[in-house]
Amino acid sequence: MGKNGTSQIAKPGSNGNSKLEKAAEKAVETLVASIPLAEKKVEEVVIPVETVAEKPVVVRELTLQEKINKIENLQLIVEKRERLVGTRSELEKFLTSSNDFNCTLRLNDSDGNVFTTSFTPGVKKVVEFLKTSFDSSIGSIEDQIKF
């Protein structure tokens, strides 16, 4: 390493002491020393934000037929909600006791296959699952009721 931490590369057969090499090295050192270290400035850039004036929302008046259709759709949704609430309340009345054989669960599929069980812990789990499912369905139906 030479001065200022620069490495010196000598040509083969040269000991690195030729006048031309020394002059070139001196010129590079002078040039490097003359370049001032620039301080980097971070400029704050302000981008103007256009204010958007809120446009008044214009609500179009529904036609008579559109109003009738909306009422009919709401009536269907209300009827569906009533059925779900009724079924949910029937499940609430359904009681299981600690006796393992006090209730029976029977499932029928579309092919006529039947599954029956009297295993109370399993029946309790099915009833709780159904209650949770009905609650979820009732909530989503109620979200659809809008005027």
N, C-alpha and C positions, 0 to 999 in steps of 0.2 A: 504494500500500500504506500502510496505517495502522500503528499500533502493533501489536506482537506478530505481524506478518506477515499480518494480516487485511486483506482488500481492502475498500475503501469504495466503495459504489455510491451515487451521488447521483441523486436524482429529477430528471427533466427540469425545467429552470427553477430548480433548487435548486443552491446552491453547496456543499451538504453540511455547512453550518454551523448548521443549525437547532438549537434547544435540545433539541427532542424527539429528533432524530437523535443528538446528542451524549450525551444521557442513556441512550438505548438502547444505544449503543456502549459506554458506560461500564458499564452493567449486564451486558452480554455479557462484557466483559473481566473484570469482577469475578467473574462466575460461572465463567468458564473458569479463572481463577487459583485459585479456591477448591476446584476438584476436584483432589484429590491423584492423582498418577500411582500407580496400584496396581501393586505388584510381583506378577507372576504366579508362583504357587507350583505346582510340579509335585508332585503327591502320588503316592506309590507305592501302587499298589493291589495287594494280595495276594489272589489267588484261591485258596482252599483246593482242593487236589486230593485227591479221594477215592482212597484206596489200594484197589486191586482185588485181593482175595485170589485167588491162583491156584487155580482149581478143578481138582481132580484129573481127569485125562482117563480116562474110563471106556471101555475097549476092549471092544466086544461080541464075544463068542466066535462064530466063524463056525460055521454048520451044516455037516454033513458034505457036503451037496450044494454049498454055497458053496466049501468047500475043494477039492472035486474040480474045480469050474469054474475056480477060480484056478490050479490045477496045470495043467489043460489049456491055459488061455490062456498060461501061462508056457512050456509046452512048444512052442506055436506060435511064440512070440517067439524062443525059443532056436533053433528050427529055421531060422527066417528069418535070424537072426544067423549061423548056421553057413554058410548058402548065400552070404550076402554076404561073409563072411570067405574062403570058398573061391574065389569069383569074384575078389576083391581079390588073393589070392595068385597066381592065374593071370595077372593083369595084371602083377604084380611080376616074373614069369618072362619076360614078353614083352620082348624086347630089340630095340632099333633101333640101327643103326650109322650112321656118317657117310655111307655110300653112299646116294645118293638113291633107289635102287631095290631095297633089300633086304627090304622088307616091303610088304604090301598091306592096305588097309582096304576092306572091302566092307560097304555098308549096303543092307538090303532093307526096303522099306516094305510096308504091308498090301495095297497094290494091285499088288504084284509088281514095282514099279520097283526098279532096282538102281543103286547108285552105287559105283564102284570107283576107288581112287586108290592110287598108289605114291609119293606125295610124302611123304618121310620126315619133314620138319619138321611137316607137318600131322598125320601119324599120331602123332608124339611128343606134340603138344599134346592130341590127343584122348585118348591114354592117360593123360596127367597129369591131365586134367580128370576122367576116369572114376575114377582113384585117389582124388582129392580128394572126389568125390561119394560113392564107396563108404565112405570114412573117415567122412564126415558121417552117412551112413545108419547105419553100424555104431554110432556114438556115440549117436544118438537111440534106436536099438533097445536098447542097453545101459541107457539111462536108464529104459526101461520095465520092466526086470527088477527087481521089488521083491517082497519077501515080506510 
